Amino acid sequence: MSYTLHRGDALTVLKSLPDESVNAVITDPPYNSGGRASSDRTGRTARAKYVTSNSAHDLANFPGENRDQRSYRSWLTELLTESYRASTENAVAVVFTDWRQEPTTSDALQMAGWTWSGTIPWIKPASRPRKGGFKQSAEFITWGVKGSLAKDRDLYLPGHFVASQPRKDRVHITQKPVEVMQQLVQICPEGGVVLDPFTGSGTTGVAALREGRSFVGVELSAHYADIAEQRLRAELTKDDFELAGPEA
């Protein structure tokens, strides 16, 4: 069980990965969403889109949040195509999205060669209300498979998740709950390699290590790469300590 964290542009790094070297792709790309109008989606920072103005969190922005719909689909298709090449047969790709970008995400997944296999709702109890309408309490997880699902695994994962974003010790604007990620990484065979081209603060990698999988991540932001490195290193150190036991 190990991890490798690449610092740089996801597409550039993905092109350097060997064919069939990873067993699952689990990622939360910048949605390039967060607004009803094009100016809202392309003219505001990630923090302005996804963090309420009165939030107590002082979280750094992240790059890549200013593409329009067409360039987002083209960019995501190319990324998922390289991820497909780097994945083994029967590998699964799991891609987070929101309601605005879900159709585009499923298009990109299929254009890249993956067989679209479903969309999983992630329900967030602590989420934004909408005056005069329905609460925006769900994001979505679009998933597909390279070829077909492996037939020799006695694995049954849930079709939806219920968990709020972390509040205590939150270090990323769009940080995912580690308890959700620990279930998702089980789609990777035990001892296999999970790839996340958008590592952020490293939650997918932490979950992979906890579940006995190795991890390959890519992060463009130096700020968040530093945080991810710290979290991943701490997770490995913790595991080594637990295996060895405390010194007498």
Sequence and secondary structure as in RCSB ss.txt:
>XXXX:A:sequence
MSYTLHRGDALTVLKSLPDESVNAVITDPPYNSGGRASSDRTGRTARAKYVTSNSAHDLANFPGENRDQRSYRSW
LTELLTESYRASTENAVAVVFTDWRQEPTTSDALQMAGWTWSGTIPWIKPASRPRKGGFKQSAEFITWGVKGSLA
KDRDLYLPGHFVASQPRKDRVHITQKPVEVMQQLVQICPEGGVVLDPFTGSGTTGVAALREGRSFVGVELSAHYA
DIAEQRLRAELTKDDFELAGPEA
>XXXX:A:secstr
  EEEEES HHHHHTTS TT EEEEEE    S S SSHHHHHSS HHHHHS TT        S     HHHHHHH
HHHHHHHHHHHEEEEEEEEEEE TTTHHHHHHHHHHTT EEEEEEEEEEEEEE  TTS  EEEEEEEEEESSS  
SS      S EE     TT  STT   HHHHHHHGGGS TT EEEES  TTSHHHHHHHHTT EEEEEE  HHHH
HHHHHHHHHHHHHHHHHHH    
